[in-house]
Amino acid sequence: MAIIDNLQKISDTVWELPPTYKDGMRVPARIIGTEKLVREMDEAVYQQISNVATLPGITRYALCMPDGHSGYGFPIGGVAAMDVHEGGVISPGGIGFDINCGMRLITTNLTLDDVKPRLKEIVDLLFERVPAGVGGHGFLKLSRDDFRDLVEQGARWCVEHDYGWTEDLELTEENGCISGADASKISERAIDRGYNQVGTLGSGNHYLEVQVAHPEHVRDSELAAKFGITIPNQIVVMFHCGSRGFGHQVATDYLQTFLKVMEPKYGIKILDRELACAPFESPQGRDYFAAMKCGLNMSFANRQVILHRIREVFSEVFGRSAEDLEMRMVYDVAHNTAKLEKHKLDSRERTLLVHRKGATRAFGPGHAEVAARYREIGQPVIIGGSMETGSYLLVGTASGAETFFSTAHGSGRIMSRTKARKQWHGKQLQRDLETRGIYVRSTSWAGLAEEAGPAYKDIDEVIAATEFAGISKPVARFTPIGNVKG
């Protein structure tokens, strides 16, 4: 029987696997998306999200966003909220190896006419100044002790060392530093893998992109103006990266720890070892939470240093200061996290540990955790598309409470990297993109081929699904013109 036949249609954008679908499910598993998107999801998504529904302490639903595809443990696009006072667990497979992989968006007062004649110069300089690819090292030379300070202080460390502006912190989730990070809970191996990678993009689907906001793609001009999108054909810069090898090692270390104690010490049995977990209130759960927060802060710092380098490049090319170019942040938002948040369930406020794995936090208007300047309108949401299509700025909504104020994080793959490499050649793809007005630099032809546009879902359909489901509202669509890929 096709998996779609097991789904109950709750609405045009909500589909449910009931607890009877699989032994051990504590809550239903819900997939958000149009019927077309749901049918396109690989079957592993349904097995993974229903496995998530068996985890101790899970509340309401296990959720998968419209960009969902199979991942490690949770599907990418997976969301689960655990009641920490009712035996709720914490699971690295529900956060991801690239802890706090996320997005940052910057506006400028430049237009397409200003940038087009100098696009290659800009992209070539960005490619030079922001190292990309596997194992890339940043220009920041840190001692191991400096790095320990950085992972506890996040982007604040960078601003205090003149790699950014004070207002950048206000416009970063958690103000660029989540409290409770403890460097004593991370391994020497994790420090080895991270201390020389601050200010680097990495590889895979990470990118740094120069984009244009065409007037016809601004969906809500009033909201767009509040986010700094005010000029026809305005140039913005968006980038996507995370905690690099550091976050990967933190996750690897604690997965091994959890596998050793999960069943013998806590009696937790799981359907998939990739969902290795521990009670949040256990010593191992608390240690991982403190170490994972170091990954969050490393990533905020990484994106802060990259922003500093982007400002340097634009200032050099145009002979004007970054302040004069009005290179201001719109927002920095994370999408591989677990955070303690208060949510209302059954008319009662409860403290929940919300796992978001390839899913973006999207608080609505009036929420206390939204940056003060945006609180009236809701949290900015940045959703990246492929280098061939476009990306979006959205805003959180009050109705997002249904998904613990979570939404999609990107297009979502529909083709494996291996298959994409067989179908396209990176060098030819680069030429094809250039004829279409998109100048791309990459450290690897194979890596470029993996990121071909047709390897991803239709970004417009993913965004439409988030809007119809009421979990975020589109503000503007941005078209790529220049791209740096790992």
C-alpha positions in Angstrom: 0.0 0.0 0.0 1.4 3.4 -0.9 2.3 5.5 2.1 -0.1 8.3 1.1 -3.0 5.8 1.6 -2.1 5.6 5.3 -2.3 9.4 5.7 -5.4 11.0 7.0 -6.1 14.4 5.3 -6.7 16.9 8.0 -6.8 19.9 5.6 -5.4 20.8 2.2 -1.9 21.3 3.8 -2.0 19.0 6.9 -1.7 15.2 6.6 -1.6 12.8 9.5 -0.2 9.3 10.3 -2.3 8.2 13.4 -0.7 6.5 16.4 -2.2 3.2 15.1 0.2 3.4 12.1 3.1 2.0 14.1 3.5 0.3 17.5 4.9 2.6 20.1 3.7 5.9 18.6 2.8 8.2 21.5 1.3 11.0 19.3 0.2 11.4 15.7 2.8 12.3 13.1 1.8 15.3 10.9 3.2 16.3 7.6 2.7 19.9 6.4 2.5 20.4 2.7 0.4 20.3 -0.5 -0.6 16.9 -1.8 2.0 17.2 -4.5 4.8 17.9 -2.0 3.6 15.1 0.3 3.5 12.6 -2.6 7.0 13.6 -3.7 8.5 12.9 -0.2 10.6 9.8 0.0 9.1 7.0 2.0 11.9 7.3 4.6 10.4 10.6 5.7 7.2 8.8 6.9 9.2 6.1 8.7 11.4 8.6 10.4 8.7 11.0 11.5 6.6 8.1 12.8 9.7 6.9 14.7 10.1 10.4 16.2 6.5 10.0 17.5 7.6 7.2 19.7 10.2 9.2 21.7 9.5 9.7 25.5 7.9 13.0 26.5 6.8 14.0 23.0 3.8 16.3 23.0 0.9 16.9 20.6 2.5 15.8 17.3 5.7 14.8 15.6 5.9 17.3 12.7 7.5 17.5 9.3 7.7 20.7 7.3 6.9 21.1 3.6 10.6 20.9 2.6 10.9 17.6 4.4 13.2 14.9 3.2 15.0 12.0 4.8 17.9 12.7 7.2 19.7 11.2 10.1 17.3 10.2 12.8 14.7 12.9 12.3 13.8 13.8 8.7 15.2 17.1 7.7 12.2 19.4 8.3 11.4 17.5 11.5 10.0 19.2 14.6 9.3 17.6 18.0 8.6 19.3 21.4 9.4 17.3 24.5 7.9 18.0 28.0 11.0 18.2 30.1 9.0 17.6 33.3 7.4 14.4 31.9 10.5 12.4 31.0 11.1 14.3 27.8 14.4 13.4 26.0 17.0 15.3 24.0 18.3 13.7 20.8 21.2 14.8 18.6 19.3 13.2 15.7 16.6 15.8 16.2 19.0 18.7 16.0 21.5 17.7 13.4 25.2 17.3 13.1 25.6 20.8 11.8 24.3 22.5 14.9 22.7 25.9 14.3 23.1 25.7 10.5 21.2 28.9 9.7 20.6 31.9 7.5 21.6 35.5 7.6 20.2 38.3 5.4 21.8 41.7 4.8 20.3 44.7 2.9 22.2 47.4 1.0 21.3 50.7 -0.6 22.7 49.4 -3.9 20.6 48.5 -6.9 21.0 46.0 -9.7 22.3 48.7 -12.0 25.0 49.6 -9.4 26.2 46.0 -9.0 25.8 44.3 -12.4 28.9 45.9 -14.0 31.0 44.8 -10.9 29.3 41.5 -10.1 32.3 39.3 -11.1 34.7 41.4 -9.1 32.4 41.2 -6.1 31.9 37.4 -6.3 35.5 36.7 -7.0 36.5 38.8 -3.9 33.9 37.1 -1.7 35.2 33.7 -2.9 38.7 34.8 -1.9 37.7 36.3 1.5 35.2 33.8 2.7 36.8 30.3 2.5 34.4 27.6 1.3 34.6 23.9 0.8 35.5 20.9 3.0 38.0 21.8 5.8 38.3 25.5 4.8 40.2 27.6 7.4 39.2 31.1 8.3 41.4 34.2 8.5 40.7 34.5 12.2 43.7 33.0 14.1 42.4 31.8 17.5 44.1 29.9 20.3 42.2 27.0 21.8 41.4 29.1 24.9 40.1 32.0 22.6 37.9 29.5 20.9 36.5 28.3 24.3 35.6 31.9 25.1 34.0 32.3 21.6 31.8 29.2 21.9 30.5 30.5 25.3 30.0 34.1 24.1 28.9 33.6 20.4 28.6 36.7 18.1 29.1 39.0 21.1 32.7 37.9 21.2 33.1 38.9 17.6 31.5 42.3 18.0 33.7 43.0 21.1 36.7 42.2 18.9 35.5 44.6 16.1 34.0 42.0 13.8 30.6 43.6 13.6 28.2 46.3 14.8 26.4 46.3 18.1 23.0 46.3 16.3 23.9 43.0 14.6 23.4 41.3 18.0 19.9 42.6 18.4 19.0 41.2 15.0 20.4 37.7 15.7 18.3 35.0 17.2 19.1 34.7 20.9 21.0 38.1 20.5 23.8 36.0 19.0 24.6 34.2 22.3 22.5 31.5 23.9 23.1 31.4 27.6 24.2 28.2 29.3 26.9 27.1 26.9 29.7 25.4 28.8 33.0 24.7 27.0 34.0 22.2 29.7 31.4 19.9 28.2 33.1 19.7 24.7 35.9 17.4 23.7 39.4 18.3 22.7 38.6 16.7 19.3 35.7 19.1 18.8 38.0 22.0 19.6 40.6 20.6 17.1 37.9 20.6 14.4 36.5 24.0 15.1 39.0 26.6 16.3 40.4 27.4 12.9 37.1 27.4 11.0 35.4 30.6 12.2 34.5 32.7 9.2 34.1 29.8 6.7 31.2 28.6 4.7 31.8 24.9 4.5 30.4 22.7 1.7 27.2 20.9 0.6 24.2 23.2 0.4 26.0 26.1 2.1 26.3 29.3 0.1 26.9 33.0 0.0 24.6 34.7 -2.5 24.2 38.2 -4.0 20.5 38.7 -4.8 18.1 41.2 -6.1 14.6 42.2 -4.9 12.7 42.9 -8.1 9.6 45.1 -7.4 7.2 42.5 -8.8 8.5 39.9 -6.3 7.8 42.0 -3.2 4.6 40.5 -1.9 3.9 42.9 1.0 5.6 46.3 0.5 4.6 47.6 3.9 6.2 44.7 5.7 9.2 44.7 3.3 9.9 48.3 4.2 9.9 47.4 7.9 12.6 44.9 7.1 14.6 47.4 5.0 13.5 46.4 1.5 12.6 49.8 0.1 14.3 50.3 -3.3 13.3 48.9 -6.7 15.8 46.2 -7.7 17.5 46.5 -4.4 20.6 44.3 -3.7 20.7 42.0 -0.7 23.1 39.4 0.5 22.1 36.1 2.0 24.2 33.3 3.3 23.7 29.8 4.8 26.2 28.0 7.0 26.6 26.4 10.4 29.1 25.2 13.0 31.3 23.3 10.7 33.3 20.3 12.0 32.9 21.6 15.5 29.2 21.0 15.6 29.6 17.6 13.9 32.0 16.4 16.5 29.8 17.6 19.4 26.9 15.6 18.0 29.1 12.6 17.3 30.5 12.6 20.8 27.2 12.7 22.5 25.5 10.2 20.2 28.1 7.7 21.4 27.5 8.6 25.0 23.7 8.2 24.7 24.0 4.9 22.9 25.9 3.6 26.0 23.5 4.8 28.6 20.1 5.0 26.9 18.8 1.5 27.5 20.9 0.1 30.3 20.6 3.2 32.5 17.3 4.7 31.5 15.4 1.9 30.0 14.7 3.8 26.8 14.2 1.6 23.7 14.1 3.2 20.3 13.2 2.0 16.8 16.2 3.5 15.2 19.7 3.9 16.8 20.0 7.3 14.9 17.4 8.6 17.4 19.8 7.9 20.4 18.7 10.1 23.2 18.8 10.6 27.0 16.3 12.2 29.4 16.7 15.9 29.3 17.0 16.1 33.1 19.7 13.4 33.2 23.4 14.3 33.6 24.1 13.2 30.1 21.2 15.1 28.7 22.2 18.3 30.5 25.8 17.9 29.4 24.8 17.6 25.8 22.5 20.6 26.1 25.4 22.7 27.4 27.7 21.4 24.7 25.1 21.8 21.9 24.8 25.5 23.0 28.5 25.9 22.3 27.7 24.7 18.8 24.9 27.3 18.5 27.2 30.0 19.6 30.1 28.9 17.4 27.7 29.2 14.4 26.4 32.6 15.4 30.1 33.7 15.6 30.9 32.1 12.3 28.1 34.0 10.5 29.2 37.2 12.3 32.7 37.0 11.0 31.5 36.1 7.5 29.3 39.3 7.6 32.3 41.3 8.6 34.2 40.0 5.5 31.2 40.7 3.2 31.1 44.3 4.4 34.9 44.6 3.8 34.4 43.3 0.2 31.6 45.6 -0.7 33.4 48.6 0.9 36.5 47.8 -1.1 34.7 47.4 -4.4 32.6 50.5 -4.2 35.1 52.7 -2.3 32.5 53.5 0.4 32.1 52.4 4.0 29.7 49.6 4.9 27.8 52.1 6.9 27.5 54.4 3.9 26.3 51.4 1.8 23.7 50.7 4.6 24.8 47.1 4.9 22.5 46.3 7.7 21.2 42.9 8.9 17.6 42.0 8.5 18.0 38.9 10.7 20.0 35.8 11.6 17.9 32.7 12.1 18.9 29.2 13.2 17.4 25.9 11.9 19.2 23.1 13.6 18.5 23.5 17.3 16.8 22.4 20.5 15.6 25.1 22.8 13.6 25.4 26.0 10.5 27.4 25.1 7.1 28.1 26.7 4.1 26.9 24.7 0.4 26.7 25.6 -1.0 23.2 25.4 -4.5 22.3 26.6 -4.9 25.9 27.9 -1.8 25.5 30.1 1.6 27.0 29.6 4.3 24.3 29.6 8.1 24.3 29.3 9.0 22.3 26.2 12.3 21.4 24.6 11.6 22.1 20.9 13.8 20.2 18.5 14.0 21.8 15.1 16.0 19.8 12.5 16.1 21.7 9.3 13.1 23.8 10.5 13.0 27.5 11.2 11.7 29.2 14.4 8.8 31.5 13.3 7.3 33.4 16.3 4.3 35.5 15.5 3.5 39.2 16.4 3.8 40.1 20.0 6.0 37.2 21.1 8.5 38.1 23.8 11.4 36.4 22.0 11.0 38.5 18.8 13.6 41.3 18.4 12.1 44.5 19.8 12.1 46.3 16.5 10.0 43.5 14.9 7.8 42.5 17.8 4.7 44.1 16.5 4.9 42.4 13.1 6.5 39.0 14.0 9.9 37.3 13.5 11.7 37.5 10.2 12.0 34.1 8.6 14.7 33.4 5.9 14.1 30.4 3.6 16.8 29.7 1.0 16.1 28.2 -2.4 18.6 26.7 -4.9 21.2 28.8 -6.6 19.1 28.7 -9.8 15.8 29.8 -8.4 15.3 32.2 -5.6 15.0 32.6 -1.8 12.4 34.2 0.4 11.9 36.5 3.4 8.8 35.7 5.4 7.4 36.6 8.8 6.0 34.5 11.6 2.3 34.3 12.2 0.0 33.8 15.3 -1.4 30.6 13.7 2.1 29.2 13.7 1.4 28.0 17.3 0.0 24.8 15.7 3.6 23.8 14.8 5.3 25.2 17.9 6.0 28.3 15.8 8.1 26.4 13.3 8.2 26.6 9.5 10.3 25.3 6.5 14.0 26.2 6.2 14.7 25.7 2.5 13.6 24.0 -0.7 14.4 20.5 0.4 16.2 17.9 -1.8 14.3 15.6 -4.1 17.4 14.0 -5.6 20.4 12.4 -4.0 23.8 14.1 -4.4 25.1 11.0 -6.2 22.3 11.1 -8.8 22.8 14.9 -9.3 26.5 14.4 -10.0 25.6 11.8 -12.6 23.0 14.1 -14.3 25.0 17.4 -14.4 28.6 18.4 -14.8 29.6 21.3 -12.6 31.7 23.2 -15.2 28.9 23.1 -17.8 26.4 24.1 -15.1 28.5 27.1 -14.2 28.5 28.1 -17.9 24.8 27.6 -18.2 24.1 29.7 -15.1 26.3 32.5 -16.4 24.3 32.7 -19.6 21.2 33.2 -17.4 22.9 36.1 -15.5 24.0 34.1 -12.4 27.8 34.2 -11.8 28.9 31.3 -9.6 32.3 30.4 -8.0 32.7 27.0 -6.4 35.6 25.0 -4.8 34.4 21.8 -6.5 32.8 21.0 -9.8 31.2 17.9 -8.3 29.9 19.9 -5.4 28.4 22.4 -7.8 26.6 19.6 -9.7 25.1 18.3 -6.5 23.4 21.7 -6.0 21.7 22.0 -9.4 18.3 23.5 -9.2 16.3 20.5 -10.3 17.8 18.5 -7.4 15.5 20.5 -5.1 11.8 21.0 -4.7 10.1 24.0 -6.2 10.8 26.8 -3.7 7.6 28.6 -4.7 5.5 25.6 -3.9 7.2 25.1 -0.5 6.5 28.7 0.3 2.9 28.5 -0.9 2.4 25.5 1.4 3.8 27.4 4.4 1.5 30.3 3.7 -1.6 28.1 3.1 -0.8 26.2 6.3 -0.6 29.5 8.2 2.8 28.9 9.6 4.6 31.9 8.0 3.7 34.7 5.6 5.8 35.6 2.5 7.1 39.1 2.3 9.6 39.2 -0.6 11.3 36.8 -3.1 14.9 37.4 -4.0 16.5 36.3 -7.3 20.2 35.2 -7.3 22.8 36.9 -9.5 26.0 35.9 -7.8 26.9 32.8 -5.7 29.8 31.4 -3.8 29.5 27.6 -3.2 31.5 25.2 -1.1 
